Amino acid sequence: MAVYFFDSSALVKRYAHETGSDWILALTEPAAGHSLYIARITAVEVASALTRRQRGGSISDTDASTAMAAFRHDLSHQYRVIEMTPAVITQAMDLAETHGLRGYDAVQLAAALIVQKMRETLGLSALELMSADRDLNDAAAAEYLTVDNPNSH
């Protein structure tokens, strides 16, 4: 059983068909038994991405509604959600300054690093960051996280 932290660019592939969707679907299948972490802001970003695709016509109203319902269910039942605490925000500010990341990318990385530190403290296995964002992936690698890009699968 593996431990994954998904940013929005990777997680949306579970709900809207894109490059890497099949791979993400396999990783997030409940029967696989993996631990799946997300930052609380990922909920907003996924909802926005699905709505923008619907309004842009790349997915139908029915598919968008189905995807949002599935996401809301998974949010309540499958993901371990990292809340936006002062510690996350402070670390995100530092990461934005260090790596020149966009705001939410810095928050995603801060949340992943906090989970990683907690796991290390408890003697648990390392997590793997899933992201299709090159800048975020580069910064995460520089912070010694294992990274995988679903666009490569």
C-alpha positions as CSV (number, residue, x, y, z in Angstrom):
1,M,0.0,0.0,0.0
2,A,1.4,3.3,-1.1
3,V,0.9,6.9,0.2
4,Y,0.1,9.6,-2.3
5,F,-0.4,13.4,-2.1
6,F,-2.4,14.7,-5.0
7,D,-2.3,18.3,-6.2
8,S,-5.3,19.5,-8.2
9,S,-3.6,19.0,-11.6
10,A,-3.3,15.3,-10.9
11,L,-6.5,14.7,-9.0
12,V,-8.8,16.3,-11.6
13,K,-7.7,13.5,-14.0
14,R,-9.8,11.1,-11.9
15,Y,-12.9,13.1,-12.8
16,A,-12.2,14.5,-16.3
17,H,-10.6,12.3,-18.9
18,E,-7.1,13.6,-19.8
19,T,-3.7,12.3,-20.4
20,G,-2.8,10.1,-17.4
21,S,-6.5,9.6,-16.3
22,D,-6.3,5.8,-16.6
23,W,-3.2,5.7,-14.4
24,I,-4.7,8.0,-11.8
25,L,-8.0,6.0,-11.8
26,A,-5.9,2.8,-11.0
27,L,-4.0,4.6,-8.2
28,T,-7.2,6.0,-6.6
29,E,-9.3,2.9,-6.9
30,P,-10.5,2.2,-3.3
31,A,-9.7,-1.5,-3.7
32,A,-6.0,-0.6,-4.2
33,G,-5.9,0.4,-0.5
34,H,-3.6,3.4,-1.0
35,S,-3.6,6.4,1.4
36,L,-4.6,9.5,-0.5
37,Y,-3.9,13.0,0.8
38,I,-5.0,16.3,-0.5
39,A,-4.9,19.9,0.7
40,R,-8.3,21.4,1.5
41,I,-7.8,24.0,-1.3
42,T,-7.8,21.1,-3.8
43,A,-11.6,20.8,-3.4
44,V,-12.0,24.4,-4.7
45,E,-9.5,23.8,-7.6
46,V,-11.1,20.6,-8.7
47,A,-14.6,22.1,-8.6
48,S,-13.3,25.0,-10.6
49,A,-11.6,22.9,-13.2
50,L,-14.7,20.7,-13.8
51,T,-17.0,23.8,-14.0
52,R,-14.6,25.5,-16.5
53,R,-14.5,22.4,-18.6
54,Q,-18.3,22.2,-18.6
55,R,-18.7,25.9,-19.5
56,G,-16.1,25.6,-22.2
57,G,-17.9,22.6,-23.7
58,S,-15.2,20.0,-23.3
59,I,-17.5,18.0,-21.0
60,S,-21.3,17.7,-21.0
61,D,-23.5,19.1,-18.3
62,T,-24.4,15.5,-17.4
63,D,-20.7,14.4,-17.2
64,A,-19.8,17.5,-15.1
65,S,-22.6,16.8,-12.7
66,T,-21.7,13.2,-12.4
67,A,-18.0,14.1,-11.9
68,M,-18.8,16.7,-9.2
69,A,-21.0,14.2,-7.3
70,A,-18.3,11.6,-7.5
71,F,-15.7,14.1,-6.3
72,R,-17.9,15.3,-3.4
73,H,-18.4,11.7,-2.3
74,D,-14.7,10.9,-2.5
75,L,-13.9,14.1,-0.7
76,S,-16.0,12.9,2.2
77,H,-15.1,9.2,2.2
78,Q,-11.7,8.6,0.6
79,Y,-9.3,11.5,0.9
80,R,-7.3,12.5,3.9
81,V,-7.7,16.3,3.8
82,I,-4.9,18.6,5.1
83,E,-6.5,21.7,6.5
84,M,-5.1,25.2,6.0
85,T,-3.5,26.0,9.3
86,P,-1.1,28.9,10.1
87,A,1.8,26.4,9.8
88,V,0.8,25.5,6.3
89,I,0.4,29.1,5.2
90,T,3.7,30.1,6.8
91,Q,5.6,27.3,5.1
92,A,3.8,28.1,1.8
93,M,5.0,31.7,2.0
94,D,8.6,30.5,2.5
95,L,8.3,28.0,-0.4
96,A,6.8,30.6,-2.7
97,E,9.8,32.9,-1.9
98,T,12.4,30.1,-2.2
99,H,11.1,28.5,-5.4
100,G,9.1,31.3,-7.1
101,L,5.9,29.1,-7.0
102,R,2.4,30.4,-7.7
103,G,0.3,30.8,-4.5
104,Y,-1.7,27.6,-4.5
105,D,1.2,25.5,-5.7
106,A,3.2,26.7,-2.7
107,V,0.3,25.8,-0.5
108,Q,0.1,22.3,-2.1
109,L,3.8,21.8,-1.5
110,A,3.6,23.0,2.1
111,A,0.8,20.6,2.8
112,A,2.7,17.7,1.3
113,L,5.8,18.5,3.2
114,I,3.9,18.7,6.5
115,V,2.4,15.3,5.8
116,Q,5.8,13.9,4.9
117,K,7.4,15.3,8.1
118,M,4.6,13.8,10.2
119,R,5.1,10.4,8.5
120,E,8.9,10.6,9.1
121,T,8.3,11.4,12.8
122,L,6.1,8.4,13.1
123,G,8.6,6.2,11.3
124,L,6.2,5.6,8.4
125,S,6.9,5.3,4.7
126,A,7.4,8.4,2.6
127,L,4.7,9.8,0.4
128,E,4.8,10.4,-3.3
129,L,3.6,13.7,-4.7
130,M,1.4,13.4,-7.8
131,S,1.3,16.5,-9.9
132,A,1.1,17.5,-13.6
133,D,2.7,20.9,-12.8
134,R,6.3,21.1,-13.8
135,D,7.2,24.0,-11.5
136,L,5.6,22.4,-8.5
137,N,7.3,19.1,-9.3
138,D,10.7,20.8,-9.6
139,A,10.2,22.5,-6.3
140,A,9.0,19.3,-4.6
141,A,12.1,17.4,-5.9
142,A,14.3,20.2,-4.6
143,E,12.6,19.7,-1.2
144,Y,13.5,16.0,-1.4
145,L,10.0,14.6,-2.1
146,T,9.4,11.8,-4.5
147,V,7.4,13.1,-7.4
148,D,5.5,11.6,-10.3
149,N,3.8,13.3,-13.2
150,P,0.6,11.6,-14.4
151,N,1.2,13.1,-17.9
152,S,4.0,10.6,-18.2
153,H,1.7,7.6,-17.9
